[in-house]
C-alpha cells in the first residue's frame, strides 16, 4: 500500500471554491469599512478647513471678498504651509474657488474624475467665497444616490439642500492651482 502524500484535484478545487465564496462575502464589507474610514478623515478635514475660514474671516488677516469671506483657502493656514491631502487621491486638495450665488452651499458636480494614469483630472474641493461654503468632492463610484449620500455625509450637509435652486455652476469660478 502506498501512503497518500498530497491533495487530489477535486480537494483543491473544493477549497478554492470555498475561499472564493468567503472572499465574495468579506470584500464588500472591507471596502465599506475603507470608504467609511476615508470619509471620517475627510469629515474632520472639512470641519478643520471651515473653522480656518471662519477664523481668518473673523480676524481679518487675509483678503476678503466683497461679501466679507476669505477670497481663497490659503496653504499658509496649514502646517508645513501646504493644503491637506485628500485621502481618496493621496494628493493635495485642488480647490475650485467660485464667487457664486450667496445661497449656493454646494457645487452642482459632487464628484471628481480620475484619469487613466490614476491622476485627478480636476478639482477635489469647492469653495464659494460669496458665503464661505466649503465642500470636498467624492470619488465617482456607485449610483447617484450613493454618491449624494457620501457627499452629504462627509460634508455634514442635511437633505434640505438636495434640490437647492441656487447651486453654483462649477464653471463660474477659477481653480486656485493648489
C-alpha positions as CSV (number, residue, x, y, z in Angstrom):
1,X,0.0,0.0,0.0
2,X,1.2,3.4,-0.9
3,X,0.8,6.3,1.6
4,X,-1.1,9.3,0.2
5,X,1.0,12.4,0.1
6,X,-1.0,15.3,-1.3
7,X,-4.3,16.6,-2.3
8,X,-6.4,15.5,-5.2
9,X,-7.5,17.9,-7.8
10,X,-11.1,17.7,-6.5
11,X,-10.0,18.6,-3.0
12,X,-8.0,21.6,-4.3
13,X,-11.0,22.8,-6.3
14,X,-13.4,22.5,-3.4
15,X,-11.0,24.5,-1.1
16,X,-10.6,27.2,-3.9
17,X,-14.4,27.4,-4.3
18,X,-14.9,27.8,-0.5
19,X,-12.2,30.6,-0.4
20,X,-13.8,32.3,-3.4
21,X,-17.2,32.3,-1.6
22,X,-15.6,33.7,1.6
23,X,-13.8,36.4,-0.4
24,X,-17.0,37.4,-2.1
25,X,-18.7,37.8,1.3
26,X,-15.8,39.7,3.0
27,X,-14.7,42.0,0.2
28,X,-17.8,44.3,0.2
29,X,-17.6,44.6,3.9
30,X,-14.0,45.5,3.7
31,X,-14.5,48.1,1.0
32,X,-17.3,49.7,3.0
33,X,-15.0,50.0,6.0
34,X,-12.3,51.6,3.9
35,X,-14.7,54.1,2.4
36,X,-16.1,54.8,5.9
37,X,-12.6,55.4,7.3
38,X,-11.6,57.7,4.4
39,X,-15.0,59.5,4.9
40,X,-14.3,60.0,8.6
41,X,-10.8,61.5,7.8
42,X,-12.4,63.8,5.1
43,X,-15.2,64.9,7.6
44,X,-12.5,66.0,10.1
45,X,-10.6,67.8,7.3
46,X,-13.7,69.6,6.1
47,X,-14.6,70.8,9.7
48,X,-11.0,71.9,10.2
49,X,-10.9,73.9,6.9
50,X,-14.3,75.5,7.7
51,X,-13.0,76.6,11.1
52,X,-9.9,78.1,9.5
53,X,-12.1,80.0,7.0
54,X,-14.2,81.4,9.9
55,X,-11.1,82.2,12.0
56,X,-9.3,84.1,9.3
57,X,-12.6,85.9,8.4
58,X,-13.1,87.0,12.0
59,X,-9.5,88.3,12.5
60,X,-9.4,89.9,9.0
61,X,-5.8,88.9,8.3
62,X,-6.5,87.8,4.7
63,X,-8.0,89.4,1.6
64,X,-11.8,89.3,1.8
65,X,-14.3,89.0,-1.0
66,X,-16.9,91.8,-1.4
67,X,-19.2,89.6,0.7
68,X,-16.8,89.5,3.6
69,X,-15.4,86.0,3.3
70,X,-11.8,85.0,2.6
71,X,-11.3,85.1,-1.2
72,X,-9.4,81.8,-1.1
73,X,-8.4,78.9,1.1
74,X,-4.7,79.6,1.6
75,X,-2.0,76.9,2.1
76,X,-0.3,79.2,4.7
77,X,-3.2,78.3,7.1
78,X,-1.9,74.7,7.5
79,X,1.1,73.0,9.0
80,X,4.0,72.9,6.6
81,X,2.3,75.7,4.5
82,X,0.5,73.2,2.3
83,X,-3.1,72.3,1.8
84,X,-4.3,69.0,3.4
85,X,-4.0,65.7,1.5
86,X,-7.2,64.1,0.1
87,X,-7.3,60.5,1.4
88,X,-9.0,59.3,-1.8
89,X,-6.3,60.7,-4.1
90,X,-3.3,60.8,-1.8
91,X,-2.5,64.2,-3.3
92,X,-3.0,67.8,-2.1
93,X,-6.5,69.1,-2.4
94,X,-7.3,71.0,-5.6
95,X,-9.8,73.7,-4.6
96,X,-12.0,75.4,-7.1
97,X,-12.8,78.8,-5.8
98,X,-16.1,80.4,-7.1
99,X,-17.9,83.6,-6.4
100,X,-21.3,82.0,-7.0
101,X,-24.7,82.8,-5.7
102,X,-24.8,83.6,-2.0
103,X,-27.2,80.8,-1.3
104,X,-25.0,78.2,-3.0
105,X,-23.7,75.9,-0.3
106,X,-22.5,73.1,-2.6
107,X,-21.4,72.6,-6.2
108,X,-23.6,71.0,-8.9
109,X,-20.9,68.3,-9.6
110,X,-20.2,66.4,-6.4
111,X,-17.6,64.0,-7.8
112,X,-14.0,64.2,-9.1
113,X,-12.7,62.2,-12.0
114,X,-9.6,60.2,-12.1
115,X,-7.7,59.9,-15.4
116,X,-6.4,56.6,-16.8
117,X,-3.0,57.3,-15.4
118,X,-4.5,57.5,-11.9
119,X,-4.2,61.3,-11.5
120,X,-7.1,63.5,-10.7
121,X,-8.2,65.4,-13.7
122,X,-9.9,68.3,-12.0
123,X,-10.7,69.9,-8.6
124,X,-11.3,67.8,-5.5
125,X,-12.8,70.5,-3.3
126,X,-15.0,73.6,-3.8
127,X,-15.1,76.9,-2.0
128,X,-17.7,79.7,-2.5
129,X,-16.2,83.0,-1.4
130,X,-19.7,84.6,-1.6
131,X,-20.8,82.8,1.6
132,X,-17.8,80.9,2.9
133,X,-19.2,77.5,2.0
134,X,-16.6,74.7,1.6
135,X,-17.1,71.1,0.4
136,X,-14.8,68.2,-0.6
137,X,-15.9,66.2,-3.7
138,X,-16.1,62.5,-3.6
139,X,-14.9,59.8,-6.0
140,X,-17.2,58.9,-8.8
141,X,-18.1,55.4,-7.6
142,X,-21.5,53.8,-7.4
143,X,-25.0,55.1,-8.0
144,X,-26.0,58.8,-8.0
145,X,-27.9,58.2,-4.7
146,X,-24.8,56.6,-3.1
147,X,-22.6,59.4,-4.3
148,X,-25.0,62.0,-3.0
149,X,-25.3,60.3,0.4
150,X,-21.5,60.0,0.7
151,X,-21.0,63.7,-0.3
152,X,-23.6,64.9,2.2
153,X,-22.2,62.6,4.9
154,X,-18.5,63.8,4.6
155,X,-19.6,67.4,4.2
156,X,-22.1,67.2,7.0
157,X,-24.9,68.6,4.8
158,X,-28.5,67.9,5.5
159,X,-31.0,66.8,2.9
160,X,-32.8,70.2,2.8
161,X,-30.4,71.4,0.2
162,X,-30.7,68.5,-2.2
163,X,-32.7,70.5,-4.7
164,X,-31.2,73.9,-4.0
165,X,-32.1,76.1,-7.0
166,X,-29.2,78.5,-6.0
167,X,-26.5,75.9,-6.5
168,X,-23.4,77.4,-8.1
169,X,-22.4,76.2,-11.5
170,X,-18.9,74.8,-11.2
171,X,-17.8,76.7,-14.3
172,X,-18.3,80.2,-12.7
173,X,-15.1,80.0,-10.7
174,X,-11.4,79.5,-11.2
175,X,-9.1,77.0,-9.6
176,X,-6.5,78.2,-7.2
177,X,-4.0,75.8,-8.7
178,X,-3.1,74.5,-5.3
